[in-house]
Amino acid sequence: MERLSSSAPMPAALRGSVMALGNFDGFHAGHQAVVGRAIARARAEGRPAIVATFDPHPMRLFRPDAAPFRLTSLDQRQALFAAAGADAMLVFDFTAELAALDPAQYVAMLRDHLGVAAVVSGEDFTFGRGRSGTVDSFAALGLPAEPVAPVCDSEGVISSSRIRDALKAGDCDTAARLLTRPFTIAGTVQHGDKLGRTIGFPTANIDMGPYLRPAYGIYAVRGLLPDGRVLDGAANLGIRPSFDPPKELLEPHFFDFSESLYDVAVEVQIIRYLHAELKYDGLDALMAGIERDCVEARQILAGTPFVA
């Protein structure tokens, strides 16, 4: 699937598209409904299906000091959109210039510069300066648009905010249900202090980057390697209070695995929260605590099917 930039010319083969418009950060059940409708319409009309997203997220422009909140990386979104059946992902570089466009200028950009034939978005989608454009504005400005109703469960509208709240509370099950898959952190394994290997629990250290910080603590996790292997493990996510100086990391220890993962791109699925971070009194207590966590994580993962 092609990755396109809003600042570059649209390839001729992808002009005349039906475009799903939104940020689609979590690509949760509600986002999937919007994208699914755009793809279905594109197929019915014999048009390309393009999914748009914003990078950086608009909040970064308006609230640059906001704590990290991303649920997916750009690469993860591209893979998810491709699996849904889209022909391309369009990345809007959300700049002050883009934010300053009025609705008419925004629609002209979509229609003339990008060759969009129709848009599909959530009912609450807004665009243009001061968020003054709505779904109804598209048709009024000459671009066919189709709104998609929110997807709800027994607790209300499925949203990225609900997913973030669940993760910050350590409620991985709710987050996974709303996402339709486990929350997954992707990163390249970096060198650390290598203490874990000296006590029999080597870890793959991953920087959290722009991802939302779930509740600090110990988790049952699954690791997805580039070659397709899936590894069960237990991870500390947090600042490692037993070590000085504290350093925020995701540190999965994968069971029965001894290969080097340095500089390897790994995805870590956050499956179940076990408990908050603990500060242990010495290495013996730390090793005993890690062993208990690994036993519990093995039991949890043995009863939890793998979801890609």
Phi and psi in degrees as a GROMACS rama.xvg file:
@    title "Ramachandran Plot"
@    xaxis  label "Phi"
@    yaxis  label "Psi"
@TYPE xy
-76.8876  145.533  GLU-2
-108.072  120.347  ARG-3
-111.369  156.031  LEU-4
-113.752  140.336  SER-5
-65.9827  -18.6429  SER-6
-86.8475  -8.24019  SER-7
-104.793  157.18  ALA-8
-61.1433  144.651  PRO-9
-76.9757  128.34  MET-10
-56.4653  142.524  PRO-11
-55.794  -37.7346  ALA-12
-68.3497  -16.3956  ALA-13
-108.494  3.96898  LEU-14
-75.0766  156.12  ARG-15
78.4863  26.0307  GLY-16
-81.4469  162.633  SER-17
-97.6479  123.919  VAL-18
-113.704  127.375  MET-19
-81.6614  119.439  ALA-20
-106.657  128.254  LEU-21
168.709  -176.572  GLY-22
-92.6808  -39.6034  ASN-23
58.4314  35.7882  PHE-24
-58.2201  -54.1899  ASP-25
-81.3656  -17.8561  GLY-26
44.8887  52.9646  PHE-27
-82.5809  -172.312  HIS-28
-58.3663  -36.843  ALA-29
-67.6297  -44.0098  GLY-30
-62.6416  -39.7946  HIS-31
-62.0543  -33.4921  GLN-32
-66.051  -41.3105  ALA-33
-65.0694  -50.229  VAL-34
-64.9123  -40.4336  VAL-35
-61.1962  -39.7984  GLY-36
-67.4429  -40.1737  ARG-37
-62.3186  -42.9531  ALA-38
-66.3414  -41.9799  ILE-39
-62.1829  -42.77  ALA-40
-65.7051  -42.7549  ARG-41
-60.0754  -43.2927  ALA-42
-65.4056  -41.5468  ARG-43
-63.9161  -32.2742  ALA-44
-97.784  0.553181  GLU-45
68.535  35.1854  GLY-46
-115.557  160.267  ARG-47
-67.773  150.781  PRO-48
-111.695  119.312  ALA-49
-120.475  136.999  ILE-50
-109.507  125.869  VAL-51
-94.6349  152.227  ALA-52
-150.339  170.624  THR-53
-119.457  133.275  PHE-54
-148.617  115.347  ASP-55
-69.658  163.959  PRO-56
-61.14  141.543  HIS-57
-50.846  -31.489  PRO-58
-60.1988  -29.5259  MET-59
-65.2521  -28.8003  ARG-60
-77.2836  -42.9101  LEU-61
-87.0598  -27.2506  PHE-62
-135.034  71.341  ARG-63
-61.9984  -21.1772  PRO-64
-93.0708  5.56903  ASP-65
-61.1915  144.271  ALA-66
-63.3598  155.431  ALA-67
-54.4876  139.244  PRO-68
-143.746  -0.89232  PHE-69
-63.7409  141.413  ARG-70
-100.332  -19.1071  LEU-71
-143.748  154.526  THR-72
-87.4007  168.812  SER-73
-61.9419  -41.098  LEU-74
-63.0839  -40.4229  ASP-75
-63.9949  -42.6512  GLN-76
-61.2117  -41.9994  ARG-77
-59.6962  -43.3362  GLN-78
-65.1004  -39.9095  ALA-79
-67.7469  -41.8766  LEU-80
-65.542  -38.7799  PHE-81
-63.6431  -43.4588  ALA-82
-63.6125  -29.5482  ALA-83
-74.5278  -17.7771  ALA-84
112.175  9.06134  GLY-85
-71.2891  153.208  ALA-86
-86.6435  -26.8695  ASP-87
-158.817  158.176  ALA-88
-114.347  128.069  MET-89
-103.562  125.507  LEU-90
-103.152  114.997  VAL-91
-83.7711  122.475  PHE-92
-79.5216  105.391  ASP-93
-79.8716  98.2212  PHE-94
-110.9  172.03  THR-95
-61.6722  -32.798  ALA-96
-66.8778  -42.1208  GLU-97
-65.7016  -42.5809  LEU-98
-64.3483  -24.6342  ALA-99
-84.2551  -11.1586  ALA-100
-63.4544  136.467  LEU-101
-80.9588  167.852  ASP-102
-54.8997  -39.7234  PRO-103
-64.6464  -40.9957  ALA-104
-66.8106  -37.2686  GLN-105
-63.457  -46.7869  TYR-106
-65.0516  -39.4408  VAL-107
-60.9654  -38.816  ALA-108
-60.8624  -46.8467  MET-109
-63.3658  -48.4288  LEU-110
-74.3289  -45.531  ARG-111
-91.0668  -49.5795  ASP-112
-74.1592  -41.9655  HIS-113
-100.458  -9.089  LEU-114
68.6755  29.2753  GLY-115
-74.7609  132.898  VAL-116
-94.4818  -29.4986  ALA-117
-160.666  152.589  ALA-118
-121.423  152.035  VAL-119
-127.703  132.89  VAL-120
-150.764  169.818  SER-121
-67.2613  156.419  GLY-122
-59.9801  -28.2477  GLU-123
-95.9647  10.7152  ASP-124
-66.0398  133.788  PHE-125
-127.43  156.602  THR-126
-155.354  166.56  PHE-127
83.5944  170.879  GLY-128
-53.7732  128.528  ARG-129
66.2822  19.7897  GLY-130
53.3753  39.3218  ARG-131
-83.7363  -15.428  SER-132
-91.9882  142.074  GLY-133
-122.652  178.919  THR-134
-58.4426  -37.8001  VAL-135
-64.3638  -26.7224  ASP-136
-65.3564  -31.6972  SER-137
-57.878  -54.0846  PHE-138
-61.8503  -39.211  ALA-139
-63.173  -25.3684  ALA-140
-101.78  9.62948  LEU-141
94.9978  16.9285  GLY-142
-125.126  114.637  LEU-143
-56.1899  138.873  PRO-144
-142.214  147.262  ALA-145
-129.366  119.139  GLU-146
-85.0917  148.684  PRO-147
-118.649  129.551  VAL-148
-67.1438  152.447  ALA-149
-60.6317  152.386  PRO-150
-95.121  129.926  VAL-151
-121.275  156.165  CYS-152
-123.513  -165.562  ASP-153
-65.7819  -16.3736  SER-154
-104.432  0.387769  GLU-155
124.982  -159.407  GLY-156
-69.6299  132.909  VAL-157
-75.2861  125.099  ILE-158
-145.439  160.37  SER-159
-63.2718  -32.5266  SER-160
-62.7483  -42.1439  SER-161
-63.4389  -38.1171  ARG-162
-66.2591  -44.0609  ILE-163
-62.0901  -42.4482  ARG-164
-62.2667  -41.0095  ASP-165
-63.2252  -44.5349  ALA-166
-66.1462  -38.9833  LEU-167
-67.9735  -20.8932  LYS-168
-92.9759  1.17762  ALA-169
77.6088  15.1283  GLY-170
-93.1709  78.7615  ASP-171
-67.7046  -33.1908  CYS-172
-63.0734  -45.7859  ASP-173
-64.0238  -44.3502  THR-174
-58.6788  -45.3526  ALA-175
-65.7423  -36.5746  ALA-176
-65.3471  -42.7225  ARG-177
-72.258  -35.9433  LEU-178
-75.674  -24.1561  LEU-179
72.9403  17.4335  THR-180
-169.906  162.479  ARG-181
-65.9495  146.757  PRO-182
-62.0544  130.299  PHE-183
-129.706  128.073  THR-184
-104.451  124.442  ILE-185
-107.657  138.854  ALA-186
-169.987  167.507  GLY-187
-95.3791  130.779  THR-188
-67.6216  128.402  VAL-189
-112.131  162.335  GLN-190
-72.8389  141.153  HIS-191
-124.97  -152.897  GLY-192
-82.6747  -7.42397  ASP-193
63.7702  19.4796  LYS-194
-67.9409  -36.3299  LEU-195
-55.5972  -40.713  GLY-196
-68.5226  -28.6134  ARG-197
-74.22  -19.074  THR-198
-109.954  12.6284  ILE-199
88.4528  9.10239  GLY-200
-133.336  70.2914  PHE-201
-63.1562  144.222  PRO-202
-124.195  155.141  THR-203
-102.958  104.39  ALA-204
-81.8695  126.539  ASN-205
-130.205  128.46  ILE-206
-72.9199  140.051  ASP-207
-76.4707  -19.1964  MET-208
52.962  -136.344  GLY-209
-84.4426  2.23738  PRO-210
-66.4238  148.566  TYR-211
-52.6061  142.81  LEU-212
-91.325  107.273  ARG-213
-65.4671  175.26  PRO-214
-52.2328  130.794  ALA-215
-62.3309  139.507  TYR-216
157.517  -162.532  GLY-217
-103.394  136.166  ILE-218
-131.022  149.62  TYR-219
-81.7874  130.926  ALA-220
-136.033  164.76  VAL-221
-127.078  137.684  ARG-222
-105.6  136.636  GLY-223
-112.798  116.322  LEU-224
-89.8801  158.187  LEU-225
-59.0317  -26.2657  PRO-226
-85.6365  4.22344  ASP-227
98.111  -8.82725  GLY-228
-69.2578  146.311  ARG-229
-118.075  125.971  VAL-230
-117.089  132.95  LEU-231
-84.0166  150.962  ASP-232
-169.105  -177.568  GLY-233
-127.33  145.568  ALA-234
-137.389  146.05  ALA-235
-96.8728  129.023  ASN-236
-121.258  112.486  LEU-237
156.144  -146.543  GLY-238
-111.02  8.18676  ILE-239
55.3859  71.984  ARG-240
-65.7353  -14.4443  PRO-241
-81.9042  -3.68905  SER-242
-120.189  154.171  PHE-243
-131.411  125.067  ASP-244
-83.7732  158.182  PRO-245
-63.1346  145.227  PRO-246
-147.312  126.396  LYS-247
-74.479  124.345  GLU-248
-152.766  157.738  LEU-249
-100.809  120.755  LEU-250
-124.139  84.0112  GLU-251
-79.0722  137.277  PRO-252
-107.959  118.998  HIS-253
-95.1693  131.506  PHE-254
-69.3  140.092  PHE-255
54.1628  41.2782  ASP-256
-138.929  127.368  PHE-257
-127.593  5.43736  SER-258
-75.4494  154.031  GLU-259
-74.2676  135.192  SER-260
-116.809  9.70291  LEU-261
-57.1774  131.818  TYR-262
68.7232  13.2817  ASP-263
-94.8339  138.534  VAL-264
-81.2705  118.364  ALA-265
-123.676  143.401  VAL-266
-106.902  134.163  GLU-267
-119.42  114.22  VAL-268
-83.1232  128.731  GLN-269
-92.0952  106.944  ILE-270
-95.316  -48.9685  ILE-271
-151.995  134.963  ARG-272
-81.5569  128.192  TYR-273
-96.6462  -53.0745  LEU-274
-168.897  169.984  HIS-275
-68.8427  163.901  ALA-276
-61.6342  143.908  GLU-277
-124.45  146.878  LEU-278
-102.082  116.636  LYS-279
-94.0186  151.938  TYR-280
-93.4809  80.7935  ASP-281
100.08  165.38  GLY-282
-67.4266  -36.8639  LEU-283
-61.5791  -44.7427  ASP-284
-65.6075  -38.3946  ALA-285
-62.3552  -46.7588  LEU-286
-63.089  -39.8599  MET-287
-65.9552  -40.2017  ALA-288
-65.0731  -41.6302  GLY-289
-63.48  -40.8321  ILE-290
-62.1342  -41.7607  GLU-291
-62.6852  -42.14  ARG-292
-63.7958  -39.7719  ASP-293
-65.7175  -40.1  CYS-294
-61.5952  -45.6534  VAL-295
-65.6571  -41.5667  GLU-296
-64.6076  -40.4181  ALA-297
-58.5467  -43.844  ARG-298
-63.5038  -42.778  GLN-299
-63.9989  -47.2028  ILE-300
-70.1127  -29.154  LEU-301
-62.4282  -28.8447  ALA-302
-101.792  9.82082  GLY-303
-118.817  112.4  THR-304
-62.242  149.325  PRO-305
-75.9186  133.276  PHE-306
-122.218  122.044  VAL-307
